[in-house]
């Protein structure tokens, strides 16, 4: 008899008894996001920044992606880093101890029922719980800050001159070589055993989120990158129409067919 394949179920937390608590904690923790320049709110905020910044001609672009981020974040480590965060920025929220206690309750009670039995997710964040995106953003921001400190004592490490991240997708600009970025990535991957950057692209043109960012004519004239909308090939444009109409007609209209 073959050994059964054992997987780790991902608990969805969007309709759970602790959902109101998760929303409440997220409401307060999101204010800390503004303490970190690396955290992107959306792709448009990146466009606004790149329209103001000018870069030397010898720099190049890169993107990174973190492997299965939510389910690979150690819960207790995340809680500890959030305690450090609220202590570091005491002026952000007045009820920090209560928020941390509530966060711990939310993250440590990830229960699910399946075929009459109850299971608990014992590693990683609960998928779908409201606080997860905010907490993941802050967790990586704290790791980035730790990595920044390591740069000061590691002469081999070349920090990107520009780095922004939308949860698990990162975009950077560096004056170093490809090998320098790979060394920076390996240093990031060494911070926490379960947190890994598993995808990396680089060059004078990259696709990031819904944008294509590249060195166009104005880059060599003004140091500004050109930006245009990017759409993945597998995008089916399967949007829910605002008004009732045939899906075929809606698909053609919104995808330019």
LUMGU-72934 format. One record per residue (C-alpha): residue in three letters; x, y, z; residue number from 1. Coordinates in pm, whole numbers, plus 32768, in hexadecimal, padded with zeros to 4 digits. Layout:
BEGIN
<lumgu residu="ALA" X="X" Y="Y" Z="Z" num="NUM"/>
...
END
This chain:
BEGIN
<lumgu residu="UNK" X="8000" Y="8000" Z="8000" num="1"/>
<lumgu residu="UNK" X="8087" Y="8154" Z="7F9C" num="2"/>
<lumgu residu="UNK" X="80B3" Y="825E" Z="80A2" num="3"/>
<lumgu residu="UNK" X="7F98" Y="835E" Z="8090" num="4"/>
<lumgu residu="UNK" X="7FEE" Y="84BA" Z="8014" num="5"/>
<lumgu residu="UNK" X="7FD3" Y="85A7" Z="8138" num="6"/>
<lumgu residu="UNK" X="7F9B" Y="8717" Z="80F9" num="7"/>
<lumgu residu="UNK" X="7F70" Y="8847" Z="81D5" num="8"/>
<lumgu residu="UNK" X="7E0E" Y="88D2" Z="81B0" num="9"/>
<lumgu residu="UNK" X="7DEC" Y="8A49" Z="818F" num="10"/>
<lumgu residu="UNK" X="7CE3" Y="8AD1" Z="8277" num="11"/>
<lumgu residu="UNK" X="7C07" Y="8BE4" Z="81E7" num="12"/>
<lumgu residu="UNK" X="7BBB" Y="8CEA" Z="82EF" num="13"/>
<lumgu residu="UNK" X="7AC9" Y="8DD3" Z="823C" num="14"/>
<lumgu residu="UNK" X="798F" Y="8D55" Z="82EB" num="15"/>
<lumgu residu="UNK" X="7A01" Y="8CEC" Z="8443" num="16"/>
<lumgu residu="UNK" X="79A1" Y="8D53" Z="85A3" num="17"/>
<lumgu residu="UNK" X="7AE4" Y="8E1E" Z="85B9" num="18"/>
<lumgu residu="UNK" X="7AAB" Y="8ED9" Z="8471" num="19"/>
<lumgu residu="UNK" X="7A37" Y="901B" Z="8522" num="20"/>
<lumgu residu="UNK" X="7B70" Y="900C" Z="85FC" num="21"/>
<lumgu residu="UNK" X="7C49" Y="8FDF" Z="84C6" num="22"/>
<lumgu residu="UNK" X="7BA7" Y="910F" Z="8423" num="23"/>
<lumgu residu="UNK" X="7BD7" Y="91DA" Z="8561" num="24"/>
<lumgu residu="UNK" X="7D49" Y="9180" Z="8580" num="25"/>
<lumgu residu="UNK" X="7D85" Y="91C4" Z="840E" num="26"/>
<lumgu residu="UNK" X="7CE7" Y="931C" Z="8430" num="27"/>
<lumgu residu="UNK" X="7DF0" Y="9381" Z="852E" num="28"/>
<lumgu residu="UNK" X="7F1C" Y="92CA" Z="84A0" num="29"/>
<lumgu residu="UNK" X="7EF2" Y="9366" Z="8346" num="30"/>
<lumgu residu="UNK" X="7F65" Y="94B5" Z="83D6" num="31"/>
<lumgu residu="UNK" X="80C0" Y="941F" Z="8404" num="32"/>
<lumgu residu="UNK" X="80DD" Y="93E4" Z="828D" num="33"/>
<lumgu residu="UNK" X="8121" Y="9557" Z="825C" num="34"/>
<lumgu residu="UNK" X="825F" Y="9532" Z="832C" num="35"/>
<lumgu residu="UNK" X="8301" Y="9464" Z="8217" num="36"/>
<lumgu residu="UNK" X="8355" Y="94F6" Z="80C2" num="37"/>
<lumgu residu="UNK" X="8371" Y="939A" Z="802B" num="38"/>
<lumgu residu="UNK" X="81FF" Y="9346" Z="8057" num="39"/>
<lumgu residu="UNK" X="8127" Y="938C" Z="7F24" num="40"/>
<lumgu residu="UNK" X="7FB4" Y="93CD" Z="7F45" num="41"/>
<lumgu residu="UNK" X="7F78" Y="9387" Z="7DD3" num="42"/>
<lumgu residu="UNK" X="8026" Y="939A" Z="7C81" num="43"/>
<lumgu residu="UNK" X="7FB9" Y="9502" Z="7C4A" num="44"/>
<lumgu residu="UNK" X="8080" Y="9571" Z="7D7B" num="45"/>
<lumgu residu="UNK" X="81B4" Y="94D7" Z="7CD6" num="46"/>
<lumgu residu="UNK" X="816B" Y="9594" Z="7B94" num="47"/>
<lumgu residu="UNK" X="8152" Y="96DD" Z="7C51" num="48"/>
<lumgu residu="UNK" X="82A4" Y="969E" Z="7CF6" num="49"/>
<lumgu residu="UNK" X="8355" Y="9637" Z="7BB5" num="50"/>
<lumgu residu="UNK" X="82D1" Y="976C" Z="7B05" num="51"/>
<lumgu residu="UNK" X="8395" Y="9841" Z="7BFF" num="52"/>
<lumgu residu="UNK" X="84D4" Y="9774" Z="7C2E" num="53"/>
<lumgu residu="UNK" X="85FA" Y="978A" Z="7B3C" num="54"/>
<lumgu residu="UNK" X="86F9" Y="9675" Z="7B17" num="55"/>
<lumgu residu="UNK" X="8855" Y="964C" Z="7A83" num="56"/>
<lumgu residu="UNK" X="887A" Y="9598" Z="7937" num="57"/>
<lumgu residu="UNK" X="894A" Y="947F" Z="79D0" num="58"/>
<lumgu residu="UNK" X="8832" Y="93FB" Z="7AB0" num="59"/>
<lumgu residu="UNK" X="8750" Y="92D5" Z="7A60" num="60"/>
<lumgu residu="UNK" X="85FE" Y="9254" Z="7AD1" num="61"/>
<lumgu residu="UNK" X="85A0" Y="9118" Z="7B87" num="62"/>
<lumgu residu="UNK" X="846F" Y="906E" Z="7C1E" num="63"/>
<lumgu residu="UNK" X="8451" Y="8F69" Z="7D30" num="64"/>
<lumgu residu="UNK" X="8338" Y="8E8C" Z="7DAC" num="65"/>
<lumgu residu="UNK" X="8319" Y="8DDF" Z="7EFC" num="66"/>
<lumgu residu="UNK" X="82B2" Y="8C72" Z="7F01" num="67"/>
<lumgu residu="UNK" X="8159" Y="8C2D" Z="7F9E" num="68"/>
<lumgu residu="UNK" X="8189" Y="8D51" Z="808B" num="69"/>
<lumgu residu="UNK" X="8055" Y="8D40" Z="816C" num="70"/>
<lumgu residu="UNK" X="8075" Y="8BD1" Z="81C0" num="71"/>
<lumgu residu="UNK" X="81EC" Y="8BE8" Z="81F9" num="72"/>
<lumgu residu="UNK" X="81F4" Y="8D01" Z="82F9" num="73"/>
<lumgu residu="UNK" X="823B" Y="8C7A" Z="8458" num="74"/>
<lumgu residu="UNK" X="811B" Y="8CF8" Z="852E" num="75"/>
<lumgu residu="UNK" X="81DA" Y="8D2D" Z="8672" num="76"/>
<lumgu residu="UNK" X="82F6" Y="8DDF" Z="85C1" num="77"/>
<lumgu residu="UNK" X="81FC" Y="8EC5" Z="8518" num="78"/>
<lumgu residu="UNK" X="8159" Y="8F13" Z="8667" num="79"/>
<lumgu residu="UNK" X="82AC" Y="8F60" Z="8700" num="80"/>
<lumgu residu="UNK" X="830A" Y="9048" Z="85E2" num="81"/>
<lumgu residu="UNK" X="81BD" Y="90FF" Z="8604" num="82"/>
<lumgu residu="UNK" X="8204" Y="9131" Z="8776" num="83"/>
<lumgu residu="UNK" X="8353" Y="91C9" Z="8717" num="84"/>
<lumgu residu="UNK" X="82A6" Y="92A2" Z="8615" num="85"/>
<lumgu residu="UNK" X="81A5" Y="9339" Z="8702" num="86"/>
<lumgu residu="UNK" X="82B8" Y="9376" Z="8802" num="87"/>
<lumgu residu="UNK" X="8390" Y="9420" Z="86FE" num="88"/>
<lumgu residu="UNK" X="8276" Y="9502" Z="8687" num="89"/>
<lumgu residu="UNK" X="81BC" Y="9548" Z="87CA" num="90"/>
<lumgu residu="UNK" X="8110" Y="9678" Z="8738" num="91"/>
<lumgu residu="UNK" X="8048" Y="95B6" Z="8632" num="92"/>
<lumgu residu="UNK" X="7F42" Y="950A" Z="870E" num="93"/>
<lumgu residu="UNK" X="7EEE" Y="9537" Z="887D" num="94"/>
<lumgu residu="UNK" X="7E5A" Y="93DB" Z="88B7" num="95"/>
<lumgu residu="UNK" X="7F8A" Y="9316" Z="883C" num="96"/>
<lumgu residu="UNK" X="7F84" Y="9207" Z="8949" num="97"/>
<lumgu residu="UNK" X="7E15" Y="91BC" Z="8908" num="98"/>
<lumgu residu="UNK" X="7E4D" Y="91AC" Z="878E" num="99"/>
<lumgu residu="UNK" X="7F71" Y="90BC" Z="87B9" num="100"/>
<lumgu residu="UNK" X="7EA8" Y="8FDB" Z="88A1" num="101"/>
<lumgu residu="UNK" X="7D86" Y="8FD7" Z="87AD" num="102"/>
<lumgu residu="UNK" X="7E71" Y="8F8E" Z="868B" num="103"/>
<lumgu residu="UNK" X="7EFC" Y="8E65" Z="8747" num="104"/>
<lumgu residu="UNK" X="7D9D" Y="8DDD" Z="8780" num="105"/>
<lumgu residu="UNK" X="7D46" Y="8DFF" Z="860F" num="106"/>
<lumgu residu="UNK" X="7E84" Y="8D56" Z="8591" num="107"/>
<lumgu residu="UNK" X="7E8C" Y="8C3B" Z="868E" num="108"/>
<lumgu residu="UNK" X="7D23" Y="8BD0" Z="8660" num="109"/>
<lumgu residu="UNK" X="7D1B" Y="8B69" Z="84F3" num="110"/>
<lumgu residu="UNK" X="7C1C" Y="8A51" Z="8506" num="111"/>
<lumgu residu="UNK" X="7B5D" Y="899F" Z="83F5" num="112"/>
<lumgu residu="UNK" X="7A53" Y="8891" Z="83EC" num="113"/>
<lumgu residu="UNK" X="7A60" Y="8779" Z="82EC" num="114"/>
<lumgu residu="UNK" X="797E" Y="8647" Z="82E6" num="115"/>
<lumgu residu="UNK" X="791F" Y="8675" Z="8450" num="116"/>
<lumgu residu="UNK" X="7A84" Y="869F" Z="84CF" num="117"/>
<lumgu residu="UNK" X="7B39" Y="87DA" Z="853C" num="118"/>
<lumgu residu="UNK" X="7C99" Y="8832" Z="84CD" num="119"/>
<lumgu residu="UNK" X="7D83" Y="894E" Z="8526" num="120"/>
<lumgu residu="UNK" X="7E81" Y="89E9" Z="843D" num="121"/>
<lumgu residu="UNK" X="7FBF" Y="89E9" Z="850C" num="122"/>
<lumgu residu="UNK" X="80A7" Y="8AAA" Z="8424" num="123"/>
<lumgu residu="UNK" X="8079" Y="8BDD" Z="834D" num="124"/>
<lumgu residu="UNK" X="7F6C" Y="8CE4" Z="8332" num="125"/>
<lumgu residu="UNK" X="7DFE" Y="8C97" Z="8301" num="126"/>
<lumgu residu="UNK" X="7DA8" Y="8CCD" Z="8192" num="127"/>
<lumgu residu="UNK" X="7C8C" Y="8DC2" Z="8164" num="128"/>
<lumgu residu="UNK" X="7C94" Y="8E61" Z="82BA" num="129"/>
<lumgu residu="UNK" X="7C83" Y="8FD9" Z="8299" num="130"/>
<lumgu residu="UNK" X="7DC2" Y="902B" Z="8353" num="131"/>
<lumgu residu="UNK" X="7E9E" Y="8F3E" Z="8285" num="132"/>
<lumgu residu="UNK" X="7F05" Y="902B" Z="8166" num="133"/>
<lumgu residu="UNK" X="7F55" Y="9148" Z="8256" num="134"/>
<lumgu residu="UNK" X="8014" Y="9065" Z="8342" num="135"/>
<lumgu residu="UNK" X="80D7" Y="8FC0" Z="8226" num="136"/>
<lumgu residu="UNK" X="8139" Y="9117" Z="81A4" num="137"/>
<lumgu residu="UNK" X="81B5" Y="9186" Z="82FA" num="138"/>
<lumgu residu="UNK" X="8266" Y="903C" Z="833D" num="139"/>
<lumgu residu="UNK" X="8336" Y="9056" Z="81FF" num="140"/>
<lumgu residu="UNK" X="8375" Y="91C7" Z="8241" num="141"/>
<lumgu residu="UNK" X="840D" Y="916A" Z="838F" num="142"/>
<lumgu residu="UNK" X="84E7" Y="9063" Z="82E6" num="143"/>
<lumgu residu="UNK" X="8554" Y="9167" Z="81E6" num="144"/>
<lumgu residu="UNK" X="85BD" Y="9249" Z="8301" num="145"/>
<lumgu residu="UNK" X="8689" Y="912F" Z="839D" num="146"/>
<lumgu residu="UNK" X="872D" Y="90EF" Z="824C" num="147"/>
<lumgu residu="UNK" X="8780" Y="9260" Z="822C" num="148"/>
<lumgu residu="UNK" X="883F" Y="924D" Z="8374" num="149"/>
<lumgu residu="UNK" X="88FE" Y="911B" Z="82F7" num="150"/>
<lumgu residu="UNK" X="896B" Y="91E3" Z="81C7" num="151"/>
<lumgu residu="UNK" X="8A30" Y="92CB" Z="82A9" num="152"/>
<lumgu residu="UNK" X="8B0E" Y="91AD" Z="8322" num="153"/>
<lumgu residu="UNK" X="8B20" Y="90E1" Z="81E1" num="154"/>
<lumgu residu="UNK" X="8C01" Y="918A" Z="80DC" num="155"/>
<lumgu residu="UNK" X="8B94" Y="9090" Z="7FD2" num="156"/>
<lumgu residu="UNK" X="8A28" Y="90F6" Z="7FE3" num="157"/>
<lumgu residu="UNK" X="89AE" Y="9200" Z="7EF1" num="158"/>
<lumgu residu="UNK" X="885A" Y="928A" Z="7F52" num="159"/>
<lumgu residu="UNK" X="8766" Y="92E9" Z="7E3D" num="160"/>
<lumgu residu="UNK" X="8756" Y="9461" Z="7E0D" num="161"/>
<lumgu residu="UNK" X="85DB" Y="943F" Z="7DF4" num="162"/>
<lumgu residu="UNK" X="84F6" Y="932C" Z="7E73" num="163"/>
<lumgu residu="UNK" X="837C" Y="9319" Z="7E90" num="164"/>
<lumgu residu="UNK" X="829F" Y="91F1" Z="7EE3" num="165"/>
<lumgu residu="UNK" X="812D" Y="91A0" Z="7ECA" num="166"/>
<lumgu residu="UNK" X="8107" Y="9086" Z="7FCB" num="167"/>
<lumgu residu="UNK" X="81D1" Y="8F69" Z="7F2C" num="168"/>
<lumgu residu="UNK" X="8230" Y="9014" Z="7DE3" num="169"/>
<lumgu residu="UNK" X="8363" Y="90F3" Z="7DE6" num="170"/>
<lumgu residu="UNK" X="83EE" Y="91EC" Z="7CE9" num="171"/>
<lumgu residu="UNK" X="854C" Y="927B" Z="7CFF" num="172"/>
<lumgu residu="UNK" X="8652" Y="934C" Z="7C51" num="173"/>
<lumgu residu="UNK" X="87C4" Y="9315" Z="7C8C" num="174"/>
<lumgu residu="UNK" X="8915" Y="9394" Z="7C18" num="175"/>
<lumgu residu="UNK" X="89B1" Y="9246" Z="7C69" num="176"/>
<lumgu residu="UNK" X="89CE" Y="9111" Z="7B8F" num="177"/>
<lumgu residu="UNK" X="88E4" Y="8FE9" Z="7B74" num="178"/>
<lumgu residu="UNK" X="89CD" Y="8F2F" Z="7C61" num="179"/>
<lumgu residu="UNK" X="89A8" Y="904A" Z="7D60" num="180"/>
<lumgu residu="UNK" X="882D" Y="9029" Z="7D5B" num="181"/>
<lumgu residu="UNK" X="8847" Y="8EAF" Z="7D7B" num="182"/>
<lumgu residu="UNK" X="8929" Y="8EDD" Z="7EAA" num="183"/>
<lumgu residu="UNK" X="882B" Y="8FD0" Z="7F40" num="184"/>
<lumgu residu="UNK" X="8718" Y="8ED1" Z="7F00" num="185"/>
<lumgu residu="UNK" X="87E0" Y="8DB9" Z="7FA4" num="186"/>
<lumgu residu="UNK" X="8816" Y="8E99" Z="80D4" num="187"/>
<lumgu residu="UNK" X="869F" Y="8EDC" Z="80E3" num="188"/>
<lumgu residu="UNK" X="8658" Y="8D67" Z="80C9" num="189"/>
<lumgu residu="UNK" X="873E" Y="8D21" Z="81EE" num="190"/>
<lumgu residu="UNK" X="867A" Y="8DFD" Z="82E1" num="191"/>
<lumgu residu="UNK" X="8559" Y="8D0B" Z="831D" num="192"/>
<lumgu residu="UNK" X="8569" Y="8B9E" Z="82B7" num="193"/>
<lumgu residu="UNK" X="840A" Y="8B8D" Z="8224" num="194"/>
<lumgu residu="UNK" X="840E" Y="8CE0" Z="8171" num="195"/>
<lumgu residu="UNK" X="84A7" Y="8CC2" Z="8017" num="196"/>
<lumgu residu="UNK" X="84BB" Y="8D94" Z="7EDD" num="197"/>
<lumgu residu="UNK" X="848E" Y="8C89" Z="7DD3" num="198"/>
<lumgu residu="UNK" X="8464" Y="8D5C" Z="7C98" num="199"/>
<lumgu residu="UNK" X="854E" Y="8E66" Z="7C10" num="200"/>
<lumgu residu="UNK" X="8557" Y="8F24" Z="7AC8" num="201"/>
<lumgu residu="UNK" X="863B" Y="903F" Z="7A5C" num="202"/>
<lumgu residu="UNK" X="8693" Y="911A" Z="7935" num="203"/>
<lumgu residu="UNK" X="8643" Y="9266" Z="7894" num="204"/>
<lumgu residu="UNK" X="84D4" Y="91FE" Z="7878" num="205"/>
<lumgu residu="UNK" X="83FC" Y="9145" Z="7977" num="206"/>
<lumgu residu="UNK" X="828F" Y="90F1" Z="79AF" num="207"/>
<lumgu residu="UNK" X="8217" Y="9147" Z="7B0C" num="208"/>
<lumgu residu="UNK" X="80B0" Y="9122" Z="7B83" num="209"/>
<lumgu residu="UNK" X="7FE3" Y="91C0" Z="7A6A" num="210"/>
<lumgu residu="UNK" X="8103" Y="9294" Z="79E6" num="211"/>
<lumgu residu="UNK" X="821D" Y="9275" Z="78EB" num="212"/>
<lumgu residu="UNK" X="833F" Y="9351" Z="795B" num="213"/>
<lumgu residu="UNK" X="845E" Y="9389" Z="786A" num="214"/>
<lumgu residu="UNK" X="8574" Y="946B" Z="77F1" num="215"/>
<lumgu residu="UNK" X="84DA" Y="9531" Z="76D4" num="216"/>
<lumgu residu="UNK" X="8549" Y="966A" Z="761D" num="217"/>
<lumgu residu="UNK" X="8504" Y="9752" Z="773E" num="218"/>
<lumgu residu="UNK" X="85DB" Y="967F" Z="7827" num="219"/>
<lumgu residu="UNK" X="8714" Y="96D7" Z="7761" num="220"/>
<lumgu residu="UNK" X="86A2" Y="9841" Z="7748" num="221"/>
<lumgu residu="UNK" X="8615" Y="9884" Z="78A4" num="222"/>
<lumgu residu="UNK" X="865C" Y="974D" Z="7977" num="223"/>
<lumgu residu="UNK" X="84E9" Y="96F6" Z="798C" num="224"/>
<lumgu residu="UNK" X="8466" Y="9597" Z="7949" num="225"/>
<lumgu residu="UNK" X="834D" Y="955D" Z="7852" num="226"/>
<lumgu residu="UNK" X="821C" Y="94A7" Z="78D9" num="227"/>
<lumgu residu="UNK" X="80F9" Y="9400" Z="782C" num="228"/>
<lumgu residu="UNK" X="7FE0" Y="9316" Z="788B" num="229"/>
<lumgu residu="UNK" X="8035" Y="91A4" Z="7897" num="230"/>
<lumgu residu="UNK" X="7F38" Y="908B" Z="7875" num="231"/>
<lumgu residu="UNK" X="7F8D" Y="8F1D" Z="78A5" num="232"/>
<lumgu residu="UNK" X="7F43" Y="8E37" Z="777F" num="233"/>
<lumgu residu="UNK" X="7E66" Y="8D59" Z="7858" num="234"/>
<lumgu residu="UNK" X="7D89" Y="8E7F" Z="78BA" num="235"/>
<lumgu residu="UNK" X="7C2A" Y="8E22" Z="7842" num="236"/>
<lumgu residu="UNK" X="7B91" Y="8F79" Z="788D" num="237"/>
<lumgu residu="UNK" X="7A82" Y="8EB9" Z="7945" num="238"/>
<lumgu residu="UNK" X="79FF" Y="8FE6" Z="7A01" num="239"/>
<lumgu residu="UNK" X="78A8" Y="8FF1" Z="7AA3" num="240"/>
<lumgu residu="UNK" X="77DD" Y="90E9" Z="79D2" num="241"/>
<lumgu residu="UNK" X="7742" Y="9213" Z="7A83" num="242"/>
<lumgu residu="UNK" X="7601" Y="91EE" Z="79BA" num="243"/>
<lumgu residu="UNK" X="755A" Y="90B1" Z="7948" num="244"/>
<lumgu residu="UNK" X="75CF" Y="9053" Z="77EB" num="245"/>
<lumgu residu="UNK" X="765B" Y="8F24" Z="773E" num="246"/>
<lumgu residu="UNK" X="77B5" Y="8EBD" Z="77B8" num="247"/>
<lumgu residu="UNK" X="7824" Y="8E97" Z="764D" num="248"/>
<lumgu residu="UNK" X="77CB" Y="9001" Z="75FC" num="249"/>
<lumgu residu="UNK" X="7871" Y="907E" Z="773E" num="250"/>
<lumgu residu="UNK" X="79AB" Y="8FB5" Z="76F9" num="251"/>
<lumgu residu="UNK" X="79CE" Y="9043" Z="759A" num="252"/>
<lumgu residu="UNK" X="7991" Y="91A8" Z="7605" num="253"/>
<lumgu residu="UNK" X="7A87" Y="91A9" Z="7727" num="254"/>
<lumgu residu="UNK" X="7B9B" Y="90E3" Z="767C" num="255"/>
<lumgu residu="UNK" X="7B94" Y="91A7" Z="7539" num="256"/>
<lumgu residu="UNK" X="7B1E" Y="9082" Z="7463" num="257"/>
END
